[in-house]
Amino acid sequence: MVEITLNGRKREVPDALNVARLLGLLELKPEHVAVELNRGLVTRSKHAETDIAPGDTLEIVTLVGGGSPSAPAAAEPELLSIGGHAVRSRLFVGTGKYTTLELMRDCLEASGAEVVTVAVRRERLVDRDGRNLLDFLDPGKYTILPNTAGCFSTDEALRTARLGRELLQGLGNPGADWVKLEVLADTRTLLPDPVATLDATRVLVAEGFQVLCYTSDDPIMARRLKEAGAASVMPAGSPIGSGQGVLNPNNIRIILEDLKGDDPSYPVIVDAGVGTASDVAIAMELGCDGVLLNTGIAGANDPLRMAHAMRLAVEAGRLAAGAGRIPKKLYATASSPTQGLVGRA
């Protein structure tokens, strides 16, 4: 027996072991995990030829979670293009915080989402019943958007993004070439670190990733991220998981104006802080191209019903934005005709 470090813990394993045999020993499916050996990515094609030596450090990660009326009958929903991807549903949903994997699966279906975001983690490779998130998330049905949630440095985010790409390439999922980038500043606010986020965006873009970038609602930072090559800028409506909705609609309007001024199709997606369907509708009425949320559904008293509501809110908000609201006025304007009132000459 020899000692290695596996996912941060010392562990004894048989001598003369390679990565493929280690995964077999752990009863893990190769297509469900991605592997680092001594901080270097081990692609799936090299599992069998990559030997493990005494003292080696390995990281094994997987993905974890943490019928509606259509537009007018004659109109097909307009596709949303993000980099090289095109989707009809403008609701992007997460997979965390659900009480059961079965509930997560049903809520994803009810939401109508085509894109689901997942975290890349080394714990929870399987649950207590030996099940993996991917047993309840069909890679043939959904485009999976791996995220770097929980990363607090550029290096952490880059490593996580590369592991996510390796995992999704093994699944043959089209989400392998993109990443939802989060580089956070602290655990209390979960606000993004602007410098680290910009640095990570530049590196990932250079490596061929299509970066969907979580940021604050700062218009200047949004410009910088687009200039750095982000496929989509994703300003927070309010702090992650807070349920406060869109706190600063004026900043969102400025971001939309700046990023879409000479590029109307550039995708701006509100990410984080959404608590209920009205928050989603407001974001869409502002002119955003989509909304990404998780806690608003998973944390609801009835998640399945809320998933339906969020689906309808995205559609309603987008229709309202296209229709154009009436101007706000200080005084009333009668909607009924004033001519021909009963009892008047």
Contacts in CASP RR format, 6 or more apart in sequence:
PFRMAT RR
TARGET T0000
AUTHOR 0000-0000-0000
METHOD contacts of the structure
MODEL  1
MVEITLNGRKREVPDALNVARLLGLLELKPEHVAVELNRGLVTRSKHAET
DIAPGDTLEIVTLVGGGSPSAPAAAEPELLSIGGHAVRSRLFVGTGKYTT
LELMRDCLEASGAEVVTVAVRRERLVDRDGRNLLDFLDPGKYTILPNTAG
CFSTDEALRTARLGRELLQGLGNPGADWVKLEVLADTRTLLPDPVATLDA
TRVLVAEGFQVLCYTSDDPIMARRLKEAGAASVMPAGSPIGSGQGVLNPN
NIRIILEDLKGDDPSYPVIVDAGVGTASDVAIAMELGCDGVLLNTGIAGA
NDPLRMAHAMRLAVEAGRLAAGAGRIPKKLYATASSPTQGLVGRA
1 12 0 8 1.000
1 13 0 8 1.000
1 14 0 8 1.000
1 15 0 8 1.000
2 12 0 8 1.000
2 13 0 8 1.000
2 14 0 8 1.000
2 15 0 8 1.000
2 17 0 8 1.000
2 53 0 8 1.000
2 54 0 8 1.000
2 55 0 8 1.000
3 10 0 8 1.000
3 11 0 8 1.000
3 12 0 8 1.000
3 13 0 8 1.000
3 54 0 8 1.000
3 55 0 8 1.000
4 10 0 8 1.000
4 11 0 8 1.000
4 12 0 8 1.000
4 13 0 8 1.000
4 52 0 8 1.000
4 54 0 8 1.000
4 55 0 8 1.000
4 56 0 8 1.000
4 57 0 8 1.000
4 58 0 8 1.000
5 11 0 8 1.000
5 55 0 8 1.000
5 56 0 8 1.000
5 57 0 8 1.000
5 58 0 8 1.000
6 13 0 8 1.000
6 58 0 8 1.000
6 60 0 8 1.000
7 58 0 8 1.000
7 59 0 8 1.000
7 60 0 8 1.000
7 122 0 8 1.000
7 123 0 8 1.000
8 57 0 8 1.000
8 59 0 8 1.000
8 122 0 8 1.000
13 22 0 8 1.000
13 25 0 8 1.000
13 52 0 8 1.000
14 25 0 8 1.000
16 51 0 8 1.000
17 25 0 8 1.000
17 51 0 8 1.000
17 52 0 8 1.000
18 47 0 8 1.000
18 48 0 8 1.000
18 49 0 8 1.000
18 50 0 8 1.000
18 51 0 8 1.000
18 52 0 8 1.000
19 35 0 8 1.000
19 37 0 8 1.000
19 42 0 8 1.000
19 46 0 8 1.000
19 47 0 8 1.000
19 48 0 8 1.000
19 50 0 8 1.000
19 52 0 8 1.000
19 58 0 8 1.000
20 30 0 8 1.000
20 47 0 8 1.000
20 48 0 8 1.000
22 52 0 8 1.000
22 58 0 8 1.000
23 29 0 8 1.000
23 30 0 8 1.000
23 33 0 8 1.000
23 35 0 8 1.000
23 47 0 8 1.000
23 60 0 8 1.000
26 60 0 8 1.000
26 125 0 8 1.000
28 60 0 8 1.000
28 125 0 8 1.000
28 126 0 8 1.000
29 132 0 8 1.000
30 44 0 8 1.000
30 47 0 8 1.000
31 44 0 8 1.000
31 170 0 8 1.000
31 171 0 8 1.000
32 62 0 8 1.000
32 125 0 8 1.000
32 132 0 8 1.000
32 134 0 8 1.000
32 167 0 8 1.000
33 60 0 8 1.000
33 61 0 8 1.000
33 62 0 8 1.000
33 125 0 8 1.000
33 167 0 8 1.000
34 41 0 8 1.000
34 60 0 8 1.000
34 61 0 8 1.000
34 62 0 8 1.000
34 120 0 8 1.000
34 163 0 8 1.000
34 164 0 8 1.000
34 166 0 8 1.000
34 167 0 8 1.000
35 41 0 8 1.000
35 42 0 8 1.000
35 47 0 8 1.000
35 58 0 8 1.000
35 59 0 8 1.000
35 60 0 8 1.000
35 166 0 8 1.000
36 42 0 8 1.000
36 58 0 8 1.000
36 59 0 8 1.000
36 61 0 8 1.000
36 159 0 8 1.000
36 163 0 8 1.000
37 50 0 8 1.000
37 52 0 8 1.000
37 56 0 8 1.000
37 57 0 8 1.000
37 58 0 8 1.000
38 56 0 8 1.000
38 57 0 8 1.000
39 57 0 8 1.000
39 159 0 8 1.000
41 162 0 8 1.000
41 163 0 8 1.000
41 166 0 8 1.000
42 50 0 8 1.000
43 166 0 8 1.000
44 166 0 8 1.000
44 169 0 8 1.000
44 170 0 8 1.000
52 58 0 8 1.000
59 122 0 8 1.000
59 163 0 8 1.000
60 122 0 8 1.000
60 125 0 8 1.000
61 120 0 8 1.000
61 121 0 8 1.000
61 122 0 8 1.000
61 125 0 8 1.000
61 160 0 8 1.000
61 163 0 8 1.000
61 164 0 8 1.000
61 167 0 8 1.000
62 120 0 8 1.000
62 121 0 8 1.000
62 122 0 8 1.000
62 124 0 8 1.000
62 125 0 8 1.000
62 132 0 8 1.000
62 133 0 8 1.000
62 134 0 8 1.000
62 167 0 8 1.000
63 95 0 8 1.000
63 118 0 8 1.000
63 119 0 8 1.000
63 120 0 8 1.000
63 121 0 8 1.000
63 133 0 8 1.000
63 134 0 8 1.000
63 137 0 8 1.000
63 144 0 8 1.000
63 146 0 8 1.000
63 164 0 8 1.000
63 167 0 8 1.000
64 95 0 8 1.000
64 96 0 8 1.000
64 118 0 8 1.000
64 119 0 8 1.000
64 120 0 8 1.000
64 121 0 8 1.000
64 123 0 8 1.000
64 124 0 8 1.000
64 133 0 8 1.000
65 94 0 8 1.000
65 95 0 8 1.000
65 96 0 8 1.000
65 97 0 8 1.000
65 98 0 8 1.000
65 104 0 8 1.000
65 118 0 8 1.000
65 119 0 8 1.000
65 133 0 8 1.000
66 94 0 8 1.000
66 95 0 8 1.000
66 96 0 8 1.000
66 97 0 8 1.000
66 98 0 8 1.000
66 119 0 8 1.000
66 294 0 8 1.000
67 112 0 8 1.000
68 112 0 8 1.000
68 308 0 8 1.000
68 311 0 8 1.000
68 312 0 8 1.000
68 315 0 8 1.000
69 312 0 8 1.000
69 315 0 8 1.000
70 77 0 8 1.000
70 315 0 8 1.000
71 77 0 8 1.000
71 315 0 8 1.000
71 319 0 8 1.000
77 88 0 8 1.000
77 89 0 8 1.000
79 86 0 8 1.000
79 87 0 8 1.000
79 88 0 8 1.000
80 86 0 8 1.000
80 87 0 8 1.000
80 88 0 8 1.000
80 90 0 8 1.000
80 267 0 8 1.000
80 289 0 8 1.000
80 290 0 8 1.000
81 265 0 8 1.000
81 267 0 8 1.000
82 178 0 8 1.000
82 210 0 8 1.000
82 212 0 8 1.000
82 231 0 8 1.000
82 232 0 8 1.000
82 267 0 8 1.000
83 178 0 8 1.000
83 210 0 8 1.000
83 231 0 8 1.000
83 232 0 8 1.000
84 210 0 8 1.000
84 231 0 8 1.000
85 115 0 8 1.000
85 143 0 8 1.000
85 174 0 8 1.000
85 175 0 8 1.000
85 178 0 8 1.000
85 210 0 8 1.000
87 114 0 8 1.000
87 115 0 8 1.000
87 143 0 8 1.000
88 114 0 8 1.000
89 111 0 8 1.000
89 112 0 8 1.000
89 113 0 8 1.000
89 114 0 8 1.000
89 115 0 8 1.000
89 311 0 8 1.000
89 314 0 8 1.000
90 284 0 8 1.000
90 289 0 8 1.000
90 290 0 8 1.000
90 291 0 8 1.000
90 314 0 8 1.000
90 318 0 8 1.000
91 111 0 8 1.000
91 112 0 8 1.000
91 113 0 8 1.000
91 280 0 8 1.000
91 290 0 8 1.000
91 291 0 8 1.000
91 293 0 8 1.000
91 310 0 8 1.000
91 311 0 8 1.000
91 314 0 8 1.000
92 113 0 8 1.000
92 115 0 8 1.000
92 116 0 8 1.000
92 117 0 8 1.000
92 145 0 8 1.000
92 269 0 8 1.000
92 290 0 8 1.000
92 291 0 8 1.000
92 292 0 8 1.000
92 293 0 8 1.000
93 107 0 8 1.000
93 108 0 8 1.000
93 111 0 8 1.000
93 113 0 8 1.000
93 115 0 8 1.000
93 116 0 8 1.000
93 117 0 8 1.000
93 292 0 8 1.000
93 293 0 8 1.000
93 294 0 8 1.000
93 297 0 8 1.000
93 307 0 8 1.000
93 310 0 8 1.000
94 116 0 8 1.000
94 117 0 8 1.000
94 118 0 8 1.000
94 292 0 8 1.000
94 293 0 8 1.000
94 294 0 8 1.000
94 298 0 8 1.000
95 104 0 8 1.000
95 108 0 8 1.000
95 116 0 8 1.000
95 117 0 8 1.000
95 118 0 8 1.000
95 133 0 8 1.000
95 137 0 8 1.000
95 294 0 8 1.000
96 104 0 8 1.000
96 119 0 8 1.000
96 294 0 8 1.000
96 298 0 8 1.000
97 294 0 8 1.000
97 295 0 8 1.000
97 298 0 8 1.000
97 299 0 8 1.000
98 104 0 8 1.000
98 107 0 8 1.000
98 298 0 8 1.000
98 303 0 8 1.000
101 127 0 8 1.000
101 131 0 8 1.000
101 133 0 8 1.000
101 135 0 8 1.000
101 136 0 8 1.000
102 136 0 8 1.000
103 303 0 8 1.000
103 304 0 8 1.000
104 136 0 8 1.000
104 137 0 8 1.000
104 298 0 8 1.000
105 136 0 8 1.000
105 137 0 8 1.000
106 304 0 8 1.000
107 297 0 8 1.000
107 298 0 8 1.000
107 303 0 8 1.000
107 304 0 8 1.000
107 307 0 8 1.000
108 116 0 8 1.000
108 137 0 8 1.000
108 142 0 8 1.000
108 307 0 8 1.000
110 304 0 8 1.000
110 307 0 8 1.000
110 308 0 8 1.000
110 311 0 8 1.000
111 297 0 8 1.000
111 307 0 8 1.000
111 308 0 8 1.000
111 310 0 8 1.000
111 311 0 8 1.000
112 311 0 8 1.000
113 142 0 8 1.000
113 311 0 8 1.000
114 142 0 8 1.000
114 143 0 8 1.000
115 142 0 8 1.000
115 143 0 8 1.000
115 144 0 8 1.000
115 145 0 8 1.000
116 137 0 8 1.000
116 142 0 8 1.000
116 143 0 8 1.000
116 144 0 8 1.000
116 145 0 8 1.000
117 144 0 8 1.000
117 145 0 8 1.000
117 146 0 8 1.000
117 147 0 8 1.000
117 180 0 8 1.000
117 292 0 8 1.000
117 294 0 8 1.000
118 133 0 8 1.000
118 137 0 8 1.000
118 144 0 8 1.000
118 145 0 8 1.000
118 146 0 8 1.000
118 147 0 8 1.000
119 146 0 8 1.000
119 147 0 8 1.000
119 149 0 8 1.000
119 150 0 8 1.000
120 146 0 8 1.000
120 147 0 8 1.000
120 148 0 8 1.000
120 160 0 8 1.000
120 163 0 8 1.000
120 164 0 8 1.000
120 167 0 8 1.000
124 133 0 8 1.000
125 132 0 8 1.000
126 132 0 8 1.000
134 171 0 8 1.000
137 144 0 8 1.000
139 168 0 8 1.000
139 171 0 8 1.000
139 172 0 8 1.000
139 173 0 8 1.000
140 173 0 8 1.000
143 173 0 8 1.000
143 174 0 8 1.000
143 175 0 8 1.000
144 168 0 8 1.000
144 171 0 8 1.000
144 173 0 8 1.000
144 175 0 8 1.000
145 175 0 8 1.000
145 178 0 8 1.000
145 179 0 8 1.000
145 180 0 8 1.000
145 212 0 8 1.000
146 160 0 8 1.000
146 161 0 8 1.000
146 164 0 8 1.000
146 165 0 8 1.000
146 167 0 8 1.000
146 168 0 8 1.000
146 175 0 8 1.000
146 179 0 8 1.000
146 180 0 8 1.000
147 179 0 8 1.000
147 180 0 8 1.000
147 181 0 8 1.000
147 182 0 8 1.000
148 156 0 8 1.000
148 157 0 8 1.000
148 160 0 8 1.000
148 161 0 8 1.000
148 179 0 8 1.000
148 180 0 8 1.000
148 181 0 8 1.000
148 182 0 8 1.000
148 183 0 8 1.000
148 200 0 8 1.000
149 182 0 8 1.000
150 156 0 8 1.000
150 182 0 8 1.000
150 184 0 8 1.000
151 157 0 8 1.000
151 160 0 8 1.000
151 182 0 8 1.000
151 183 0 8 1.000
151 184 0 8 1.000
152 183 0 8 1.000
152 184 0 8 1.000
152 185 0 8 1.000
152 186 0 8 1.000
152 193 0 8 1.000
153 183 0 8 1.000
153 196 0 8 1.000
154 183 0 8 1.000
154 196 0 8 1.000
154 199 0 8 1.000
154 200 0 8 1.000
154 203 0 8 1.000
156 183 0 8 1.000
157 181 0 8 1.000
157 182 0 8 1.000
157 183 0 8 1.000
157 196 0 8 1.000
157 200 0 8 1.000
158 200 0 8 1.000
158 203 0 8 1.000
158 204 0 8 1.000
161 179 0 8 1.000
161 181 0 8 1.000
161 200 0 8 1.000
161 204 0 8 1.000
161 209 0 8 1.000
162 207 0 8 1.000
164 176 0 8 1.000
164 179 0 8 1.000
165 176 0 8 1.000
165 177 0 8 1.000
165 179 0 8 1.000
165 209 0 8 1.000
168 175 0 8 1.000
168 176 0 8 1.000
169 176 0 8 1.000
170 176 0 8 1.000
177 208 0 8 1.000
177 209 0 8 1.000
177 210 0 8 1.000
178 209 0 8 1.000
178 210 0 8 1.000
178 211 0 8 1.000
178 212 0 8 1.000
178 231 0 8 1.000
179 204 0 8 1.000
179 209 0 8 1.000
179 210 0 8 1.000
179 211 0 8 1.000
179 212 0 8 1.000
180 212 0 8 1.000
180 213 0 8 1.000
180 214 0 8 1.000
180 234 0 8 1.000
180 271 0 8 1.000
180 292 0 8 1.000
181 197 0 8 1.000
181 200 0 8 1.000
181 201 0 8 1.000
181 204 0 8 1.000
181 211 0 8 1.000
181 212 0 8 1.000
181 213 0 8 1.000
181 214 0 8 1.000
181 230 0 8 1.000
182 192 0 8 1.000
182 197 0 8 1.000
182 214 0 8 1.000
183 192 0 8 1.000
183 193 0 8 1.000
183 196 0 8 1.000
183 197 0 8 1.000
183 200 0 8 1.000
184 190 0 8 1.000
184 191 0 8 1.000
184 192 0 8 1.000
184 193 0 8 1.000
185 191 0 8 1.000
185 192 0 8 1.000
185 193 0 8 1.000
189 239 0 8 1.000
190 239 0 8 1.000
190 240 0 8 1.000
190 241 0 8 1.000
191 216 0 8 1.000
191 236 0 8 1.000
191 239 0 8 1.000
192 214 0 8 1.000
192 215 0 8 1.000
192 216 0 8 1.000
192 236 0 8 1.000
194 215 0 8 1.000
194 216 0 8 1.000
194 218 0 8 1.000
194 221 0 8 1.000
197 213 0 8 1.000
197 214 0 8 1.000
197 215 0 8 1.000
197 221 0 8 1.000
197 225 0 8 1.000
198 221 0 8 1.000
198 224 0 8 1.000
198 225 0 8 1.000
198 228 0 8 1.000
201 211 0 8 1.000
201 213 0 8 1.000
201 225 0 8 1.000
201 228 0 8 1.000
201 229 0 8 1.000
201 230 0 8 1.000
202 228 0 8 1.000
202 229 0 8 1.000
204 211 0 8 1.000
205 211 0 8 1.000
205 228 0 8 1.000
205 229 0 8 1.000
205 230 0 8 1.000
210 231 0 8 1.000
211 229 0 8 1.000
211 230 0 8 1.000
211 231 0 8 1.000
211 232 0 8 1.000
212 230 0 8 1.000
212 231 0 8 1.000
212 232 0 8 1.000
212 234 0 8 1.000
212 269 0 8 1.000
213 225 0 8 1.000
213 230 0 8 1.000
213 232 0 8 1.000
213 233 0 8 1.000
213 234 0 8 1.000
214 234 0 8 1.000
214 236 0 8 1.000
214 271 0 8 1.000
214 272 0 8 1.000
215 221 0 8 1.000
215 222 0 8 1.000
215 225 0 8 1.000
215 233 0 8 1.000
215 234 0 8 1.000
215 235 0 8 1.000
215 236 0 8 1.000
216 235 0 8 1.000
216 236 0 8 1.000
217 235 0 8 1.000
217 236 0 8 1.000
217 237 0 8 1.000
217 247 0 8 1.000
217 248 0 8 1.000
217 251 0 8 1.000
217 252 0 8 1.000
217 255 0 8 1.000
218 235 0 8 1.000
218 251 0 8 1.000
219 251 0 8 1.000
219 254 0 8 1.000
219 255 0 8 1.000
219 258 0 8 1.000
222 233 0 8 1.000
222 235 0 8 1.000
222 255 0 8 1.000
222 258 0 8 1.000
222 259 0 8 1.000
222 268 0 8 1.000
223 258 0 8 1.000
223 259 0 8 1.000
225 233 0 8 1.000
226 233 0 8 1.000
226 259 0 8 1.000
226 266 0 8 1.000
231 267 0 8 1.000
232 266 0 8 1.000
232 267 0 8 1.000
232 268 0 8 1.000
232 269 0 8 1.000
232 289 0 8 1.000
233 255 0 8 1.000
233 259 0 8 1.000
233 268 0 8 1.000
233 269 0 8 1.000
234 268 0 8 1.000
234 269 0 8 1.000
234 270 0 8 1.000
234 271 0 8 1.000
234 292 0 8 1.000
235 251 0 8 1.000
235 252 0 8 1.000
235 255 0 8 1.000
235 268 0 8 1.000
235 270 0 8 1.000
235 271 0 8 1.000
236 270 0 8 1.000
236 271 0 8 1.000
236 272 0 8 1.000
236 273 0 8 1.000
237 244 0 8 1.000
237 245 0 8 1.000
237 246 0 8 1.000
237 247 0 8 1.000
237 248 0 8 1.000
237 252 0 8 1.000
237 270 0 8 1.000
237 271 0 8 1.000
237 272 0 8 1.000
237 273 0 8 1.000
237 274 0 8 1.000
237 283 0 8 1.000
238 244 0 8 1.000
238 245 0 8 1.000
238 246 0 8 1.000
238 247 0 8 1.000
238 272 0 8 1.000
238 273 0 8 1.000
239 272 0 8 1.000
239 273 0 8 1.000
240 272 0 8 1.000
240 273 0 8 1.000
240 295 0 8 1.000
241 272 0 8 1.000
241 273 0 8 1.000
241 294 0 8 1.000
241 295 0 8 1.000
241 296 0 8 1.000
242 272 0 8 1.000
242 273 0 8 1.000
243 273 0 8 1.000
243 274 0 8 1.000
243 275 0 8 1.000
243 276 0 8 1.000
243 279 0 8 1.000
243 295 0 8 1.000
243 296 0 8 1.000
244 273 0 8 1.000
244 275 0 8 1.000
245 273 0 8 1.000
245 274 0 8 1.000
245 275 0 8 1.000
245 279 0 8 1.000
245 282 0 8 1.000
246 252 0 8 1.000
246 270 0 8 1.000
246 279 0 8 1.000
246 282 0 8 1.000
246 283 0 8 1.000
246 286 0 8 1.000
249 282 0 8 1.000
249 286 0 8 1.000
252 268 0 8 1.000
252 270 0 8 1.000
252 283 0 8 1.000
252 286 0 8 1.000
252 288 0 8 1.000
253 286 0 8 1.000
255 268 0 8 1.000
256 268 0 8 1.000
256 286 0 8 1.000
256 287 0 8 1.000
256 288 0 8 1.000
259 266 0 8 1.000
259 268 0 8 1.000
260 266 0 8 1.000
260 268 0 8 1.000
267 289 0 8 1.000
267 290 0 8 1.000
268 287 0 8 1.000
268 288 0 8 1.000
268 289 0 8 1.000
268 290 0 8 1.000
269 288 0 8 1.000
269 289 0 8 1.000
269 290 0 8 1.000
269 291 0 8 1.000
269 292 0 8 1.000
270 283 0 8 1.000
270 288 0 8 1.000
270 290 0 8 1.000
270 291 0 8 1.000
270 292 0 8 1.000
271 291 0 8 1.000
271 292 0 8 1.000
271 293 0 8 1.000
272 292 0 8 1.000
272 293 0 8 1.000
273 279 0 8 1.000
273 293 0 8 1.000
273 295 0 8 1.000
273 296 0 8 1.000
274 280 0 8 1.000
274 283 0 8 1.000
274 291 0 8 1.000
274 293 0 8 1.000
274 296 0 8 1.000
274 310 0 8 1.000
275 293 0 8 1.000
275 295 0 8 1.000
275 296 0 8 1.000
276 296 0 8 1.000
276 306 0 8 1.000
276 309 0 8 1.000
277 306 0 8 1.000
277 309 0 8 1.000
277 310 0 8 1.000
277 312 0 8 1.000
277 313 0 8 1.000
278 313 0 8 1.000
280 291 0 8 1.000
280 293 0 8 1.000
280 310 0 8 1.000
280 313 0 8 1.000
280 314 0 8 1.000
280 317 0 8 1.000
281 313 0 8 1.000
281 314 0 8 1.000
281 316 0 8 1.000
281 317 0 8 1.000
281 320 0 8 1.000
283 290 0 8 1.000
283 291 0 8 1.000
284 290 0 8 1.000
284 291 0 8 1.000
284 313 0 8 1.000
284 314 0 8 1.000
284 316 0 8 1.000
284 317 0 8 1.000
284 318 0 8 1.000
284 320 0 8 1.000
284 321 0 8 1.000
285 317 0 8 1.000
285 320 0 8 1.000
285 321 0 8 1.000
285 325 0 8 1.000
286 321 0 8 1.000
287 321 0 8 1.000
290 314 0 8 1.000
291 310 0 8 1.000
291 314 0 8 1.000
293 310 0 8 1.000
296 306 0 8 1.000
296 310 0 8 1.000
297 303 0 8 1.000
297 306 0 8 1.000
297 307 0 8 1.000
297 310 0 8 1.000
299 306 0 8 1.000
300 306 0 8 1.000
END
